[in-house]
Amino acid sequence: MKTFHTVAFQYGPGGGNPCPVTLEADGLTGEQMQQMTFQFQQEAAFLLSPTAPGCDVKPRYFVPLHEMEMCVHATVASAMVLVDQGIIQHSPIVFESHYGPLPVEWERKDGEILIRVEQFLPKF
């Protein structure tokens, strides 16, 4: 288990959304993830092994006081860590989300990693 402190949507110095991403979080309970997030005082992602066929990773998203079903900036931060660390080398990365498989496309361009997340249509 290792935590990377990342910033998603950073455009220039001091910008973006901080997001700790913890890899290999399978051994953590939800309570432990919640406690770590409370200590981080930032929205956080914990990446587990997938349970659904065809998925590459299963994220769990937390804010300091509760778990969330989805967090796009934490998904972007997670994809960045997976690609930057060489853990995933194909695009799209398929996240096992609460709403079903979520393909996250990425590419390297001009020394940067560009990530695109399609959001699910809203249900009313």
N, C-alpha and C positions, 0 to 999 in steps of 0.2 A: 504494500500500500504506500503510495506517495502522493502528496498534494502539491499541485502547481498553482501559484497565485498569478492569475491572468487578468487581462483587461480586454473586454470585447467592445467592438465599435469605437475603438480609439482612433481619433482623427486629430493628430497633433498632441503636443505635450499636455498632460493633465486631463485629457478627455477620456471618455469611455465609461464602461460599466465594469467595475472589479468583480471577479468571480473566481473563487478557489475551485479547482477541479481535482477530485481525489480519484486516482486510478486504483483498480483492483480492490474495490470496496466490498467485495462479496462477504467478507468476514465481519462486517460491521452490522449492528442492528440499527433499526430506524431511530431508536433512542440515542445511540451513539452518534449517528449522523446529525441528528438534531442538536446534540450538545456541541459537536464540533462547529456547526454552523453558527450557533449562538456565540461561541468563542471567536469565530472569524468576524462576526458582525457584518456579514455580507451574504447575499444570495450565493448558494454553493451547489455544485453538481457532484454527485458520487456515481462513478461508472462501475457497473456490475456486468457479469457475463450475461448474455442474452438467454431468454427462455423460449422465445418465439422463433420458429424456423425462418431463415433468410435474414435475420437481423445480426448486426455486428456487435452491438453494445446496448445495455439497458441502463439508462440514466435514472437517478432519483434526484429531485430538485427540492431544496430547502431554503427557506428564509429563516432568520433567527427564531421565529416563534411557531412555525408550522411547515409541513411539507406541501409542495405545490404539484399539480398534475403536469404542468408544462411551464417552461421558461425559455424563451427564444434566445436571450443573450447567453444563458448558461449552455444552451445547445451549441451556439457558435463557439464559445470558449472551449467546450469539450471537444468539438471537432478540431479546433486549432491545436490543442494539446495532443490529440491522437495522431494528427498528421505531422506536427513538428517533432514529436518523439519517435516517428517512424513506426508507430504501432499499426496504423492503417495506411496502406499505400494505394488503395483503389478509391475511385469515386463512382457513385455516391457511397457514403457511409450510411448504413441503414440503422437508425436508432429505434429501439423498441419503446415506443411512447405509450402513454396511457390511452391514447386515441388510435393506436395502431402503428404499423411501420411508417417511419418518417425518413425519407431519403434526404440526405444533406450532401449537396454537391460541393466540390472544392477543386481549385486549380492553383498552380503556382504561376505568378506573373510578376515580372520585374522585381524579383526577390521577395515578394510577399505571398502569403497564402490567402486567396479570396474564397469566401464561403457563402453559399446560398442555401437558405432554409425556406421551403415552401410551407406556409401555414395552412392548417385545416380550415375548411369553410365553417363559418359559425352555424350553430343550430339554435333555432328559436322555438 
